[in-house]
Amino acid sequence: MLDVKFVRENMDAVREALRRRRSPVTLAGFEELDRERRETLSAVEKLRAERNAASEEIGHLRREGNDASALMERMREVSAAIKEKEAGLPDIEHRMEEVLHSLPNVPDPSVPEGEREEDNPTVRTWGDRPAFSFPVRDHVDIGTALDILDFDRAAKIAGARFCLMKGAGALMERALINFMLDVHTREHGYTEVLPPFLANSASFFGTGQLPKFEEDLFHVTGTDYYLVPTAEVPLTNIVRDEILSAGSLPLKMTAYTPCFRAEAGSHGKDVRGMIRQHQFNKVELVKICRPEESRGELETLTADAERILERLSLPYRVVTLCTADLGFSAAKTYDIEAWIPSQGRYREISSCSNFTDFQARRAKIRFRDGATGKIRLAHTLNGSGLAVGRTVVAILENFQQEDGSVRIPEALRPYMGGMDRITKAKGRS
């Protein structure tokens, strides 16, 4: 959430930020309410001045032995008018806050302006894309032939946009989770957390999913619980409503969770396979740091996610999201995209964002500055390290062999009991 004082004093800058984002949101409602608030406060001040003057005059009349009843009646009317106008201020301020809840974060000055995904500039690429001497198959055909992915039975159990993984497929999913967590904790210095997979509405408000994106969430009817769409929600909210010591920053946390997304508005997009599902596994990275450190922390967080792909020998590229493609809460985002041979293009496998103080203001995540003793808002960041299902997709497609088998990346083999190749087990159905 943006600071009300910042918005009030920088209307033109906020309007320009909304324009750069190509956002349909306007400041008209905020300006009208702010004007109403200022007019109300001004009227209250005038009435108070009138009441103070009347009080002095009443005292003077009484000292002179004159009748002050008419003036006393007027003062009662003024006091009632002040009370009435002051009673309306909380409602005005509440409506102003609701408008603030709808305003996206201000893009960092380094974010390129653009209209669509195609305007996201490439920052860097890594790895050589594989060349195949045989027709390339997609992960659905590969996994089905190897009997490690079963979409039909998943649909029977739950419906569309689910996948049942079994045998070496299930083993690979679990192996990737353990591999990612080991690298991030042992080599990158993150603390592993196993959080709840449900969170309350206050947590979702803190990270910006509520109230704007409720249709994308799975709500547990009759409760205040929602299924987490990403570990960003529980991890960031660990320190909600807390004042941290400056010496504890930056906090670096990682967690595996299943993620649940309604995928509202995505009808017809990626209906085949594991790219866009209602349930998927993900290893998340979250940082909470001092404001002056967040730009640098975004670079290292992104690099931490990239190292996973490099260790798995998966070609990828990093793009900077342009203003129109930027998420609601983010000030700057890098997307890491893995090469998907069957589609002949890179697809997102991680999104790494700096939210500056946008989430921290909503969640009241603060720290006491050691130098000044003042309480300041922290900055929050998060990124996928990585989306596990999409990593499986990338492995199956990039390491497919002409005989139908799939070679396992060397870094993953110790996590799969030394297995170096996935082949179809005889007799499975």
Secondary structure, DSSP 8 states (H G I E B T S, - for coil): ---HHHHHH-HHHHHHHHHHHT-S--SHHHHHHHHHHHHHHHHHHHHHHHHHHHHHHHHHHHHTT---HHHHHHHHHHHHHHHHHHHHHHHHHHHHHHHHHH------TTS---SSGGG--EEEEES-----SS----HHHHHHHTTSEEHHHHHHHT-SS--EE-THHHHHHHHHHHHHHHIIIIIS--EE----SEEEHHHHHHHT-TTTTGGGS-B-TTSSEEE-SSTHHHHHGGGTTEEEEGGG-SEEEEEEEEEE---TT-TTSS-STTSS-SEEEEEEEEEEE-GGGHHHHHHHHHHHHHHHHHHTT--EEEEE--GGGS-TT-SEEEEEEEEETTTTEEEEEEEEEE-TTHHHHHHTEEEE-TTT--EEE-EEEEEEEEEHHHHHHHHHHHTB-TTS-EE--GGGGGGGTT--EE---TT--
